[in-house]
């Protein structure tokens, strides 16, 4: 017989508050077109993107996270001292260690909250949300702050016609806390590492340690290119449209609801054509509000779902208590989907 005392967490968990931060600078497609041979009409038709936000030097991963988190904590009606853990999903914090979550936890004024980063690409927020739910119900933290944040402008090759227009910067955060009823459904998540080459960093960091840089790619000015995110667009599109719609349906089934029960659909903001195709495949009713924040925010990877959630609530397109299907998918390839009640 085990001598270990059982944990005593909350029966269930829910999202209590959400906050977002978008950098001040708005970048229209015309700026992107300065470096690639394309057109505004082509970018809009292929991705749905009209503008995106790019961070200034002062708008760091930590700074944007702190802004978004402050709003989420205030919306949740708690104080920073009550946060027991901080989970940051990001691929654009360039210091290998320590985790940026520790800096954020300290500057927010938490009481030595557990803090760590998660690297799961565009599914990072879903992974963080799942971990937070587990901590609340297991009892290791009463309130957990989950942040999705990116400065993807730092990882964008502006001369790459396939990706230069896609990425934006920003931070979204939610507070997850105890509930007497289930407001976060089971997570359907997984990975397909055999497709790792379809979305990846162009150059591993360790290649910069090699004395001879002659083998590294150069930009049009003859300078060594900084690592960037690249992808096989058609392969990713097919995978997202056909496979992720199945995962989304599995999340609905796991939560015991049908598309008719949904109020809101918040997919990762990767491409408006992917979003529209998923809506069609899932046969979502017309009453379901669909997030299309990508039009003015671009693809912000781990930040895209909480940013879209915050905007829908702020605009009144969605309301507190609505039932929402959320799904993230991206580099890995990885994915995570669940059904939540909006805060």
Residue, then its C-alpha position, 0 to 999 in steps of 0.5 A: x500500500x502506498x504511503x503517499x497522501x493523495x493530492x487535494x485539488x479542485x474538482x475542475x478548472x476553468x479560464x477565469x480571465x484573458x488579456x492580450x498585447x499587440x505591439x504598437x507598430x502596424x505593418x501593412x502588406x506594402x512593407x512586406x512587398x518591398x523585399x519580395x515579388x508579390x502583391x497585396x491581392x496575392x497575400x490577402x487571397x492566399x493567407x487573409x492577412x492585411x496587416x500584422x504587428x511587429x515589436x520594437x526593441x522595447x517590446x520584448x517577449x517578457x515585456x509583452x507577456x507582462x502587459x498581457x498577463x496584467x490584464x488577464x490577472x485583473x480580469x480574473x479578479x485575483x492578485x499576482x501573489x495568488x498565482x502558483x505557476x507561470x507557463x510560457x509558450x514561445x519559440x522566440x525567446x532566444x536565451x536558452x536558459x533561464x526560462x523567460x517565465x521566471x523573469x515574468x513571474x518575478x516582475x509580475x510580483x508572484x510569490x515565488x511561483x513555479x515558472x517554466x517555458x514550453x516549446x510546442x510551436x503553434x500548439x504551445x498555448x493548448x499544451x500550456x492550458x492542459x498543464x495548467x488544468x492538471x496543476x489546478x485539479x491536482x492541487x499543485x497550484x490554485x491559479x496558473x498563468x498561461x502565456x502564449x507570446x512570440x516575436x516572430x518578426x525576429x525569425x522571419x526571412x523577409x526575402x522568402x516569398x513563401x513566409x515573409x508575409x505570414x508572421x506577427x508579434x504579440x502576447x496573449x495570457x489566461x488565468x486558469x483556476x478552480x471550478x465546481x463544474x467542468x469548463x475545460x474539456x479533455x485535450x486531444x493532443x499529439x505529434x507527428x515527428x515524421x513531418x518535422x521538416x515541413x516547418x522548421x528553423x532554417x539554421x540550427x544555432x550550433x552551426x554559428x559556432x563553426x569557424x567557417x561561415x562560408x556554408x551559411x546562406x547569405x541575404x541579397x546584401x551579402x550578409x549571413x542570414x539569421x535563422x528563420x522559420x521556413x515551411x513547406x506551404x502546400x504540405x502544411x496546408x493539406x495536413x492542417x485542413x484534413x488532419x486537424x479537422x479530425x482532431x477538432x471533431x475528436x475534441x468535440x466528441x471527448x467533451x460530449x458536445x456537437x457542433x450545434x452546441x458550440x458558440x465560438x470556434x477559435x483555431x490557430x490563426x495560421x491561414x484564413x483558407x485553413x480556417x474556412x476549410x475547417x469550418x466547412x469540414x466540421x459543418x459548423x452552424x452559421x450561429x458559431x462565431x469564428x475567429x479570423x484575427x489573422x487578418x490584422x494580427x498575422x500568424x503569432x504562433x503560440x499567441x494566436x489563440x489567446x489573442x483571438x479569444x481576447x479580441x472576440x470578447x472585447x469586441x462583443x462577438x463572443x461573450x462570457x459563458x460561451x462554449x468554444x472549441x480551440x485548436x492549435x497546430x504547427x511545427x513538430x508537427x504537433x497539435x492540441x484541441x479542447x473545448x472551453x467555456x469563455x471567461 
